[in-house]
Amino acid sequence: YLSRTYRKKPLISVYANLGTNYTLINVLQNYNTDNNNKTAENYKQFTLGFNGALGLEVPIWRDFTLAVEGNFSMRSYLYSDTMFLSANLSNPRQADYQYSILQFNERQSYIDIPVMLRYEYYLKKYKKIIPYAYIGAAPNFLLGAGLANIQRNTSRETLGGGSNVGGEIKIPIAGSKLNKYGEEKGFDALSLRRSINVSGIAGIGTKFRIGRDFLIVEARYNRMLLNSVNMENRYSNRELVYQYGYVDNDFRIDNFSLSVGFE
């Protein structure tokens, strides 16, 4: 009777973790101040954000547990785009000519509240190591969004009048003062973004037993399901549109994170 009433799993576990993340942008629909047929946008330059979480885990049946988490994350990506002059009489090379380059860094801060179903696999030989996998969903609440390090460089033809293309001079028409978001420089992009999104979550991890506690190493994939852009405000920032020549595409965010924690 005592053996049957012995509980080897805790009624509830509390954990915390910290980590880094990488954001991947998936474009749903192109918008541009230039020709959409000649897009040269790049969202795939490597940049990292960070994340931290507090969570509760409760056993529900056999090796399955339910976890609820409060997660703060700063997600970041780099963007660049090139404007073109198309082939015409003013372009004697009769080829598309790259004449202006835009680049910036966007940083977004979120609170996510994921609910996850986990399966833990207990190794017979290595009882101090418990691998696990999970799936779940989360609402994503946007706290802030900003564009920083904005630069637009353009070129002019040295002889003017379209008579010669080549030997161009770079002219920084914007960006020299837009270094840090949060000062007079940079743009608050919160009104350009959807304030609440929904994510699907999947991940794997391993718990390493330390007495009654655990060290956790975990990898997670977070896929936002809705367009991140507030379509009603797409053209609302006139400086972005007319000085920098930038309009948001419709896009969705994927995020990959690696965290280390303690339970």
KOLDO-406535 format. One record per residue: residue number from 1; residue in one letter; y, x, z of N, C-alpha, C, O in turn. Coordinates in steps of 0.05 Angstrom, whole numbers, plus 5000, padded with zeros to 4 digits. Layout:
BEGIN
PT:num:residu:n_py:n_px:n_pz:ca_py:ca_px:ca_pz:c_py:c_px:c_pz:o_py:o_px:o_pz
PT:NUM:A:Y:X:Z:Y:X:Z:Y:X:Z:Y:X:Z $
...
//
This chain:
BEGIN
PT:num:residu:n_py:n_px:n_pz:ca_py:ca_px:ca_pz:c_py:c_px:c_pz:o_py:o_px:o_pz
PT:1:Y:4976:5017:5000:5000:5000:5000:5025:5017:5000:5044:5012:4985 $
PT:2:L:5026:5038:5017:5049:5056:5017:5053:5070:4990:5075:5074:4981 $
PT:3:S:5030:5077:4978:5032:5091:4952:5044:5072:4931:5060:5081:4914 $
PT:4:R:5037:5047:4931:5048:5028:4911:5077:5022:4916:5092:5016:4897 $
PT:5:T:5087:5025:4940:5115:5019:4946:5133:5043:4943:5157:5041:4945 $
PT:6:Y:5121:5066:4938:5137:5091:4935:5153:5090:4909:5142:5085:4887 $
PT:7:R:5179:5095:4910:5196:5095:4886:5203:5124:4879:5215:5138:4895 $
PT:8:K:5196:5132:4855:5201:5159:4847:5228:5161:4831:5237:5183:4826 $
PT:9:K:5240:5139:4824:5265:5139:4810:5287:5127:4828:5281:5110:4844 $
PT:10:P:5311:5137:4825:5333:5126:4842:5341:5098:4834:5337:5090:4811 $
PT:11:L:5351:5083:4853:5362:5056:4846:5385:5058:4827:5388:5041:4809 $
PT:12:I:5402:5079:4830:5425:5082:4813:5432:5112:4813:5429:5126:4833 $
PT:13:S:5441:5122:4790:5450:5150:4787:5478:5150:4777:5487:5133:4761 $
PT:14:V:5493:5170:4786:5521:5173:4778:5523:5200:4764:5512:5220:4774 $
PT:15:Y:5537:5201:4741:5539:5227:4727:5567:5230:4716:5582:5211:4713 $
PT:16:A:5573:5255:4709:5599:5262:4697:5593:5284:4676:5575:5301:4680 $
PT:17:N:5609:5285:4654:5605:5306:4635:5631:5313:4621:5650:5297:4621 $
PT:18:L:5632:5337:4609:5655:5346:4593:5644:5358:4568:5621:5369:4568 $
PT:19:G:5659:5357:4546:5649:5368:4522:5670:5370:4500:5694:5366:4505 $
PT:20:T:5661:5376:4476:5678:5379:4453:5668:5360:4431:5645:5352:4432 $
PT:21:N:5685:5353:4412:5677:5335:4391:5690:5343:4364:5710:5356:4363 $
PT:22:Y:5677:5333:4343:5686:5337:4315:5688:5310:4302:5670:5294:4303 $
PT:23:T:5711:5305:4289:5716:5279:4276:5714:5282:4246:5725:5300:4234 $
PT:24:L:5700:5263:4234:5696:5262:4205:5708:5236:4195:5701:5214:4205 $
PT:25:I:5726:5237:4175:5740:5214:4164:5726:5204:4140:5719:5220:4122 $
PT:26:N:5720:5178:4138:5708:5166:4115:5728:5146:4102:5735:5126:4114 $
PT:27:V:5737:5153:4078:5758:5137:4065:5745:5112:4053:5725:5113:4039 $
PT:28:L:5757:5088:4059:5747:5063:4049:5762:5054:4024:5750:5042:4006 $
PT:29:Q:5788:5060:4024:5805:5052:4001:5829:5071:3999:5842:5076:4019 $
PT:30:N:5834:5081:3975:5856:5100:3971:5883:5085:3967:5885:5065:3953 $
PT:31:Y:5904:5096:3981:5931:5088:3976:5947:5114:3973:5940:5134:3985 $
PT:32:N:5969:5114:3958:5982:5139:3953:6010:5134:3942:6016:5112:3932 $
PT:33:T:6028:5153:3945:6054:5152:3932:6052:5166:3905:6071:5165:3889 $
PT:34:D:6030:5178:3900:6025:5192:3875:6004:5176:3859:6001:5152:3864 $
PT:35:N:5992:5188:3839:5972:5174:3822:5945:5174:3836:5933:5195:3841 $
PT:36:N:5935:5150:3842:5909:5149:3856:5886:5159:3839:5864:5165:3849 $
PT:37:N:5890:5160:3813:5868:5171:3795:5867:5201:3797:5848:5213:3786 $
PT:38:K:5886:5214:3809:5887:5243:3811:5888:5252:3840:5903:5271:3847 $
PT:39:T:5873:5239:3857:5874:5247:3886:5861:5274:3891:5841:5281:3878 $
PT:40:A:5872:5289:3909:5861:5315:3918:5862:5317:3948:5870:5337:3959 $
PT:41:E:5855:5295:3961:5857:5294:3990:5834:5308:4003:5811:5309:3993 $
PT:42:N:5839:5320:4026:5818:5335:4041:5821:5328:4071:5841:5335:4084 $
PT:43:Y:5800:5315:4082:5799:5309:4110:5779:5327:4125:5774:5323:4149 $
PT:44:K:5766:5346:4111:5742:5359:4122:5748:5387:4133:5729:5402:4139 $
PT:45:Q:5773:5394:4137:5778:5420:4150:5769:5418:4179:5773:5398:4192 $
PT:46:F:5758:5440:4189:5745:5439:4215:5765:5440:4238:5782:5459:4239 $
PT:47:T:5764:5421:4256:5781:5421:4280:5766:5406:4302:5750:5388:4296 $
PT:48:L:5771:5414:4327:5756:5403:4349:5774:5388:4368:5798:5394:4371 $
PT:49:G:5763:5367:4381:5776:5353:4402:5760:5357:4428:5743:5375:4429 $
PT:50:F:5766:5341:4448:5751:5344:4473:5746:5316:4485:5759:5297:4477 $
PT:51:N:5726:5314:4503:5719:5289:4515:5708:5293:4543:5698:5314:4550 $
PT:52:G:5711:5273:4560:5700:5273:4587:5692:5245:4595:5703:5225:4585 $
PT:53:A:5672:5243:4612:5661:5216:4618:5651:5215:4647:5644:5235:4659 $
PT:54:L:5652:5190:4658:5639:5183:4683:5621:5159:4677:5629:5141:4663 $
PT:55:G:5596:5160:4688:5578:5139:4681:5559:5132:4704:5555:5146:4723 $
PT:56:L:5546:5108:4701:5525:5098:4719:5500:5094:4703:5501:5084:4680 $
PT:57:E:5477:5101:4715:5451:5097:4701:5433:5082:4721:5430:5090:4744 $
PT:58:V:5419:5061:4711:5402:5044:4727:5375:5041:4713:5374:5033:4690 $
PT:59:P:5352:5048:4727:5326:5042:4715:5322:5012:4712:5329:4997:4730 $
PT:60:I:5310:5004:4689:5306:4975:4684:5277:4968:4680:5267:4947:4688 $
PT:61:W:5262:4986:4667:5233:4980:4662:5219:5006:4652:5227:5018:4632 $
PT:62:R:5199:5014:4667:5184:5038:4661:5202:5061:4656:5217:5069:4674 $
PT:63:D:5202:5073:4632:5218:5097:4627:5245:5090:4613:5258:5108:4602 $
PT:64:F:5253:5065:4614:5278:5056:4602:5299:5053:4623:5293:5042:4645 $
PT:65:T:5323:5062:4617:5345:5058:4636:5369:5047:4621:5371:5049:4596 $
PT:66:L:5387:5035:4635:5412:5024:4624:5435:5041:4635:5438:5045:4659 $
PT:67:A:5452:5051:4617:5475:5067:4625:5501:5054:4616:5503:5044:4593 $
PT:68:V:5521:5054:4633:5548:5045:4627:5567:5067:4633:5565:5081:4654 $
PT:69:E:5586:5072:4615:5602:5096:4617:5632:5090:4611:5638:5073:4595 $
PT:70:G:5649:5105:4624:5677:5106:4617:5683:5133:4605:5680:5154:4618 $
PT:71:N:5692:5134:4580:5694:5159:4565:5723:5162:4555:5733:5145:4541 $
PT:72:F:5736:5184:4562:5762:5191:4550:5757:5213:4529:5743:5232:4534 $
PT:73:S:5769:5209:4505:5766:5229:4484:5792:5233:4469:5806:5214:4464 $
PT:74:M:5797:5258:4462:5818:5264:4443:5805:5273:4417:5791:5294:4416 $
PT:75:R:5809:5257:4396:5797:5262:4370:5818:5272:4351:5840:5261:4350 $
PT:76:S:5811:5292:4336:5831:5305:4319:5820:5311:4291:5796:5317:4289 $
PT:77:Y:5837:5310:4271:5829:5318:4244:5853:5330:4229:5876:5324:4235 $
PT:78:L:5847:5347:4210:5867:5359:4192:5866:5345:4165:5845:5339:4155 $
PT:79:Y:5890:5341:4154:5892:5327:4128:5909:5344:4110:5929:5356:4118 $
PT:80:S:5901:5345:4085:5918:5358:4064:5915:5342:4038:5895:5329:4033 $
PT:81:D:5937:5342:4022:5937:5328:3997:5955:5343:3978:5974:5356:3986 $
PT:82:T:5950:5339:3952:5965:5353:3931:5976:5332:3911:5961:5315:3903 $
PT:83:M:6001:5335:3905:6013:5318:3883:6011:5333:3857:6011:5358:3856 $
PT:84:F:6009:5318:3835:6005:5330:3808:6027:5319:3789:6036:5296:3791 $
PT:85:L:6034:5336:3770:6048:5327:3746:6027:5325:3724:6013:5345:3719 $
PT:86:S:6025:5302:3712:6005:5298:3691:6014:5311:3665:6038:5317:3661 $
PT:87:A:5995:5315:3647:6001:5328:3621:6021:5310:3605:6016:5286:3601 $
PT:88:N:6043:5322:3596:6062:5308:3579:6079:5329:3565:6073:5353:3567 $
PT:89:L:6100:5321:3551:6117:5340:3536:6132:5359:3554:6139:5381:3545 $
PT:90:S:6137:5351:3579:6150:5368:3597:6131:5389:3610:6140:5407:3624 $
PT:91:N:6106:5386:3605:6086:5404:3615:6072:5418:3592:6052:5407:3582 $
PT:92:P:6083:5440:3582:6072:5453:3557:6043:5461:3559:6030:5465:3538 $
PT:93:R:6033:5464:3583:6004:5472:3585:5986:5448:3579:5962:5451:3576 $
PT:94:Q:5998:5424:3578:5982:5400:3573:5959:5398:3593:5936:5391:3584 $
PT:95:A:5964:5403:3618:5943:5401:3638:5956:5392:3664:5980:5395:3668 $
PT:96:D:5940:5381:3682:5951:5372:3707:5961:5396:3723:5948:5417:3725 $
PT:97:Y:5985:5393:3734:5999:5416:3746:6004:5409:3776:6018:5389:3782 $
PT:98:Q:5992:5424:3793:5996:5420:3822:6024:5430:3830:6030:5453:3826 $
PT:99:Y:6040:5412:3841:6067:5421:3847:6076:5416:3876:6097:5426:3884 $
PT:100:S:6061:5401:3892:6070:5395:3919:6046:5391:3937:6027:5377:3930 $
PT:101:I:6046:5404:3961:6024:5403:3980:6034:5392:4007:6054:5401:4017 $
PT:102:L:6019:5372:4017:6025:5361:4044:6001:5367:4062:5978:5366:4054 $
PT:103:Q:6008:5374:4088:5986:5377:4107:5997:5370:4135:6020:5373:4141 $
PT:104:F:5979:5359:4152:5986:5353:4180:5960:5351:4196:5938:5350:4185 $
PT:105:N:5964:5349:4222:5942:5345:4241:5947:5319:4256:5968:5315:4268 $
PT:106:E:5927:5301:4256:5929:5277:4272:5912:5279:4296:5889:5288:4295 $
PT:107:R:5923:5270:4319:5908:5270:4345:5908:5242:4356:5929:5230:4359 $
PT:108:Q:5885:5232:4363:5882:5205:4374:5868:5207:4401:5849:5221:4404 $
PT:109:S:5879:5191:4420:5867:5190:4447:5855:5162:4451:5868:5142:4446 $
PT:110:Y:5830:5162:4460:5815:5137:4464:5803:5135:4491:5796:5155:4504 $
PT:111:I:5800:5110:4501:5782:5104:4523:5759:5087:4510:5764:5066:4499 $
PT:112:D:5735:5097:4513:5711:5083:4503:5695:5073:4527:5694:5087:4548 $
PT:113:I:5682:5050:4525:5665:5040:4547:5637:5034:4535:5631:5011:4529 $
PT:114:P:5621:5054:4530:5595:5049:4518:5575:5038:4538:5574:5044:4561 $
PT:115:V:5558:5020:4527:5534:5010:4542:5510:5019:4526:5507:5013:4502 $
PT:116:M:5491:5033:4539:5470:5047:4525:5442:5041:4537:5440:5040:4562 $
PT:117:L:5423:5038:4520:5395:5036:4529:5382:5063:4524:5381:5072:4501 $
PT:118:R:5371:5075:4545:5359:5102:4544:5329:5101:4548:5319:5084:4563 $
PT:119:Y:5316:5119:4534:5287:5123:4539:5283:5152:4547:5291:5170:4533 $
PT:120:E:5271:5156:4571:5266:5182:4581:5236:5189:4578:5219:5173:4584 $
PT:121:Y:5231:5213:4568:5203:5221:4564:5196:5243:4585:5207:5264:4585 $
PT:122:Y:5177:5236:4602:5169:5254:4624:5147:5273:4615:5125:5264:4609 $
PT:123:L:5153:5298:4613:5133:5318:4604:5113:5323:4627:5121:5326:4650 $
PT:124:K:5088:5323:4620:5067:5327:4641:5067:5355:4651:5061:5360:4675 $
PT:125:K:5073:5375:4634:5071:5403:4642:5097:5413:4654:5096:5427:4674 $
PT:126:Y:5120:5404:4643:5145:5414:4652:5160:5391:4666:5177:5378:4654 $
PT:127:K:5154:5387:4691:5165:5364:4706:5194:5366:4712:5207:5346:4720 $
PT:128:K:5206:5390:4709:5234:5393:4715:5251:5390:4690:5276:5394:4691 $
PT:129:I:5239:5383:4668:5254:5379:4643:5248:5351:4633:5224:5344:4628 $
PT:130:I:5269:5335:4629:5265:5307:4620:5282:5302:4595:5306:5297:4598 $
PT:131:P:5271:5303:4571:5286:5296:4547:5290:5266:4545:5274:5250:4556 $
PT:132:Y:5311:5257:4532:5316:5228:4529:5332:5223:4503:5343:5241:4491 $
PT:133:A:5331:5198:4495:5345:5189:4471:5357:5161:4477:5347:5147:4495 $
PT:134:Y:5378:5153:4463:5390:5128:4470:5405:5116:4446:5412:5131:4427 $
PT:135:I:5410:5090:4446:5427:5076:4427:5445:5058:4443:5439:5051:4466 $
PT:136:G:5467:5050:4431:5485:5032:4445:5509:5024:4429:5510:5029:4405 $
PT:137:A:5528:5012:4441:5553:5003:4428:5576:5006:4448:5572:5007:4472 $
PT:138:A:5600:5007:4437:5624:5011:4455:5648:4999:4442:5652:5001:4418 $
PT:139:P:5665:4986:4458:5693:4981:4449:5709:5006:4452:5705:5022:4471 $
PT:140:N:5727:5011:4433:5744:5035:4433:5773:5026:4435:5783:5011:4418 $
PT:141:F:5787:5035:4456:5815:5027:4461:5833:5052:4456:5831:5072:4469 $
PT:142:L:5850:5049:4436:5868:5070:4428:5892:5072:4447:5907:5053:4451 $
PT:143:L:5895:5096:4460:5917:5101:4478:5941:5113:4465:5964:5106:4471 $
PT:144:G:5936:5130:4445:5958:5144:4432:5949:5157:4406:5925:5164:4403 $
PT:145:A:5968:5160:4387:5962:5173:4362:5987:5186:4352:6009:5174:4353 $
PT:146:G:5985:5211:4343:6008:5226:4334:6002:5245:4311:5980:5256:4310 $
PT:147:L:6021:5249:4293:6019:5268:4272:6035:5292:4279:6059:5290:4286 $
PT:148:A:6023:5316:4278:6037:5340:4285:6033:5361:4263:6016:5358:4246 $
PT:149:N:6050:5382:4265:6049:5404:4245:6051:5394:4217:6035:5403:4199 $
PT:150:I:6069:5375:4212:6072:5364:4185:6088:5383:4167:6109:5392:4175 $
PT:151:Q:6077:5388:4144:6090:5405:4124:6087:5394:4096:6065:5386:4089 $
PT:152:R:6109:5395:4081:6108:5388:4053:6122:5410:4038:6146:5414:4041 $
PT:153:N:6107:5426:4022:6118:5447:4005:6117:5439:3976:6096:5428:3967 $
PT:154:T:6138:5443:3962:6138:5436:3933:6147:5460:3916:6156:5480:3927 $
PT:155:S:6145:5458:3890:6151:5480:3872:6171:5470:3851:6172:5446:3844 $
PT:156:R:6187:5488:3841:6204:5482:3818:6199:5501:3796:6190:5524:3800 $
PT:157:E:6204:5493:3771:6199:5510:3749:6223:5529:3747:6246:5521:3748 $
PT:158:T:6218:5555:3743:6239:5575:3746:6261:5572:3725:6284:5578:3731 $
PT:159:L:6254:5563:3701:6275:5560:3680:6287:5532:3678:6306:5528:3664 $
PT:160:G:6274:5513:3693:6285:5486:3693:6280:5471:3667:6272:5484:3647 $
PT:161:G:6285:5446:3667:6284:5430:3643:6255:5427:3632:6252:5417:3609 $
PT:162:G:6235:5434:3647:6208:5431:3637:6200:5451:3616:6179:5448:3604 $
PT:163:S:6217:5471:3610:6211:5489:3588:6190:5511:3596:6178:5523:3578 $
PT:164:N:6186:5514:3622:6167:5535:3630:6153:5527:3656:6166:5520:3675 $
PT:165:V:6127:5529:3655:6111:5524:3680:6097:5550:3686:6082:5561:3670 $
PT:166:G:6102:5560:3710:6091:5585:3718:6112:5601:3733:6135:5598:3728 $
PT:167:G:6103:5618:3752:6122:5633:3768:6139:5615:3786:6162:5621:3791 $
PT:168:E:6126:5593:3796:6141:5574:3812:6150:5585:3839:6137:5603:3849 $
PT:169:I:6171:5574:3850:6181:5582:3876:6174:5559:3896:6180:5536:3891 $
PT:170:K:6162:5566:3918:6155:5547:3938:6180:5539:3954:6195:5556:3964 $
PT:171:I:6184:5513:3957:6208:5503:3971:6198:5485:3993:6187:5463:3988 $
PT:172:P:6201:5493:4019:6192:5475:4041:6212:5453:4045:6232:5456:4059 $
PT:173:I:6207:5430:4032:6226:5408:4034:6225:5393:4060:6243:5379:4067 $
PT:174:A:6203:5397:4076:6200:5384:4102:6179:5399:4118:6160:5409:4107 $
PT:175:G:6183:5399:4144:6162:5409:4161:6170:5432:4179:6155:5438:4198 $
PT:176:S:6193:5445:4175:6199:5469:4190:6204:5462:4220:6200:5479:4237 $
PT:177:K:6213:5438:4225:6219:5430:4253:6198:5412:4265:6199:5406:4289 $
PT:178:L:6178:5404:4249:6158:5385:4259:6134:5400:4268:6113:5400:4255 $
PT:179:N:6137:5412:4291:6115:5429:4301:6098:5416:4323:6074:5420:4323 $
PT:180:K:6111:5402:4341:6096:5392:4364:6101:5362:4368:6123:5353:4370 $
PT:181:Y:6079:5347:4368:6081:5319:4373:6088:5315:4402:6078:5328:4420 $
PT:182:G:6106:5296:4408:6115:5290:4435:6143:5299:4440:6156:5290:4459 $
PT:183:E:6154:5317:4423:6182:5324:4426:6197:5308:4405:6188:5287:4396 $
PT:184:E:6221:5317:4397:6236:5303:4377:6222:5306:4350:6230:5293:4331 $
PT:185:K:6202:5323:4349:6189:5331:4325:6162:5316:4323:6151:5309:4344 $
PT:186:G:6152:5313:4300:6126:5299:4297:6131:5269:4298:6153:5260:4304 $
PT:187:F:6109:5254:4293:6111:5225:4291:6092:5212:4310:6069:5220:4312 $
PT:188:D:6101:5191:4323:6084:5174:4339:6071:5155:4319:6085:5138:4306 $
PT:189:A:6044:5156:4316:6030:5140:4295:6015:5117:4307:5998:5105:4294 $
PT:190:L:6021:5110:4333:6006:5089:4346:6008:5063:4332:5988:5048:4329 $
PT:191:S:6032:5056:4322:6035:5030:4308:6021:5029:4281:6017:5008:4269 $
PT:192:L:6013:5053:4270:5999:5054:4245:5969:5050:4247:5955:5049:4227 $
PT:193:R:5959:5050:4272:5930:5050:4277:5921:5024:4290:5936:5011:4305 $
PT:194:R:5897:5016:4285:5884:4993:4299:5881:5000:4328:5871:5021:4335 $
PT:195:S:5889:4982:4346:5889:4989:4375:5862:4986:4387:5856:4999:4407 $
PT:196:I:5845:4968:4377:5818:4964:4388:5797:4966:4365:5800:4952:4345 $
PT:197:N:5777:4982:4369:5756:4985:4349:5729:4980:4363:5728:4976:4387 $
PT:198:V:5707:4981:4348:5680:4978:4358:5663:4999:4346:5664:5005:4322 $
PT:199:S:5646:5012:4363:5629:5034:4354:5600:5028:4359:5592:5015:4378 $
PT:200:G:5583:5039:4341:5555:5042:4346:5550:5071:4355:5562:5089:4345 $
PT:201:I:5531:5074:4374:5527:5101:4387:5497:5107:4386:5480:5090:4391 $
PT:202:A:5491:5133:4381:5464:5143:4384:5465:5171:4394:5485:5186:4388 $
PT:203:G:5445:5180:4409:5446:5207:4420:5420:5216:4431:5401:5201:4435 $
PT:204:I:5418:5242:4436:5395:5255:4449:5406:5274:4470:5428:5283:4469 $
PT:205:G:5389:5279:4490:5397:5298:4511:5373:5307:4526:5350:5299:4521 $
PT:206:T:5378:5324:4545:5357:5335:4563:5369:5338:4591:5391:5347:4595 $
PT:207:K:5352:5329:4611:5359:5333:4639:5343:5356:4651:5318:5357:4647 $
PT:208:F:5356:5374:4665:5342:5396:4678:5345:5392:4708:5367:5392:4719 $
PT:209:R:5322:5388:4721:5322:5381:4749:5331:5404:4767:5321:5427:4764 $
PT:210:I:5350:5399:4785:5358:5418:4805:5356:5404:4832:5375:5391:4841 $
PT:211:G:5333:5406:4845:5329:5391:4870:5328:5361:4863:5311:5353:4847 $
PT:212:R:5345:5346:4876:5346:5317:4871:5366:5310:4849:5369:5287:4841 $
PT:213:D:5380:5330:4838:5401:5326:4818:5392:5337:4791:5370:5348:4788 $
PT:214:F:5410:5334:4771:5403:5342:4744:5427:5355:4731:5450:5346:4734 $
PT:215:L:5422:5376:4715:5441:5387:4696:5435:5373:4669:5411:5372:4661 $
PT:216:I:5455:5364:4655:5451:5348:4630:5464:5363:4607:5487:5372:4609 $
PT:217:V:5450:5364:4584:5461:5373:4559:5456:5351:4539:5433:5342:4536 $
PT:218:E:5477:5342:4525:5475:5318:4508:5490:5320:4482:5512:5331:4482 $
PT:219:A:5479:5310:4461:5492:5308:4434:5494:5278:4427:5475:5263:4430 $
PT:220:R:5518:5270:4417:5522:5242:4411:5536:5238:4384:5552:5254:4376 $
PT:221:Y:5528:5216:4371:5541:5208:4346:5554:5181:4351:5541:5162:4361 $
PT:222:N:5580:5178:4345:5595:5154:4350:5607:5145:4323:5623:5160:4311 $
PT:223:R:5600:5122:4314:5609:5112:4288:5626:5087:4292:5616:5066:4300 $
PT:224:M:5652:5089:4286:5670:5066:4288:5664:5048:4264:5661:5058:4242 $
PT:225:L:5663:5022:4269:5654:5003:4249:5677:4991:4233:5672:4980:4212 $
PT:226:L:5701:4992:4244:5724:4978:4232:5744:4998:4220:5745:5021:4229 $
PT:227:N:5760:4989:4201:5782:5005:4190:5801:5013:4213:5809:4996:4228 $
PT:228:S:5808:5039:4214:5825:5049:4236:5855:5044:4230:5871:5049:4248 $
PT:229:V:5862:5035:4207:5890:5032:4199:5900:5004:4204:5886:4984:4197 $
PT:230:N:5924:5001:4215:5937:4976:4217:5950:4970:4190:5972:4981:4184 $
PT:231:M:5938:4953:4174:5946:4949:4147:5974:4937:4145:5988:4942:4125 $
PT:232:E:5982:4921:4164:6008:4908:4163:6031:4929:4166:6053:4924:4156 $
PT:233:N:6025:4951:4179:6046:4972:4183:6043:4996:4165:6055:5017:4170 $
PT:234:R:6027:4994:4144:6021:5017:4127:6046:5031:4117:6047:5055:4116 $
PT:235:Y:6066:5015:4109:6090:5027:4097:6114:5026:4116:6137:5028:4107 $
PT:236:S:6109:5022:4142:6131:5017:4161:6147:5042:4167:6171:5040:4173 $
PT:237:N:6135:5066:4166:6149:5090:4172:6162:5101:4147:6148:5115:4131 $
PT:238:R:6187:5096:4143:6200:5103:4118:6203:5133:4114:6202:5143:4091 $
PT:239:E:6205:5148:4136:6207:5177:4134:6181:5189:4123:6181:5206:4106 $
PT:240:L:6158:5178:4133:6132:5188:4122:6129:5181:4092:6120:5197:4077 $
PT:241:V:6138:5157:4085:6134:5148:4057:6153:5162:4038:6144:5172:4018 $
PT:242:Y:6179:5164:4045:6199:5173:4026:6206:5203:4028:6213:5215:4008 $
PT:243:Q:6203:5214:4052:6209:5243:4054:6184:5260:4050:6185:5280:4037 $
PT:244:Y:6162:5250:4062:6137:5266:4060:6118:5256:4038:6099:5270:4032 $
PT:245:G:6124:5233:4027:6107:5223:4006:6079:5216:4016:6059:5222:4001 $
PT:246:Y:6076:5205:4040:6050:5199:4051:6047:5170:4058:6064:5158:4069 $
PT:247:V:6023:5159:4050:6015:5132:4057:5986:5133:4067:5970:5147:4054 $
PT:248:D:5980:5120:4089:5953:5120:4099:5933:5107:4080:5938:5086:4068 $
PT:249:N:5910:5120:4076:5887:5107:4064:5874:5089:4085:5878:5094:4109 $
PT:250:D:5859:5069:4077:5841:5056:4095:5819:5076:4102:5806:5087:4083 $
PT:251:F:5813:5080:4127:5791:5099:4134:5777:5090:4159:5788:5076:4176 $
PT:252:R:5753:5100:4162:5736:5095:4185:5729:5122:4197:5727:5142:4183 $
PT:253:I:5725:5123:4224:5721:5149:4238:5692:5152:4247:5681:5134:4260 $
PT:254:D:5680:5174:4241:5654:5183:4253:5661:5206:4272:5678:5223:4266 $
PT:255:N:5647:5208:4294:5652:5228:4314:5626:5240:4325:5608:5225:4332 $
PT:256:F:5624:5266:4326:5601:5280:4336:5610:5296:4361:5630:5310:4360 $
PT:257:S:5595:5293:4383:5603:5307:4407:5580:5322:4420:5557:5314:4417 $
PT:258:L:5587:5343:4434:5567:5358:4450:5578:5361:4478:5601:5371:4482 $
PT:259:S:5563:5353:4498:5573:5352:4526:5553:5365:4545:5529:5365:4540 $
PT:260:V:5564:5375:4567:5548:5385:4589:5557:5371:4614:5581:5368:4619 $
PT:261:G:5538:5362:4631:5545:5347:4654:5527:5350:4678:5508:5366:4677 $
PT:262:F:5532:5334:4699:5517:5335:4724:5511:5307:4733:5529:5290:4734 $
PT:263:E:5486:5302:4741:5478:5275:4750:5466:5277:4778:5459:5256:4789 $
//
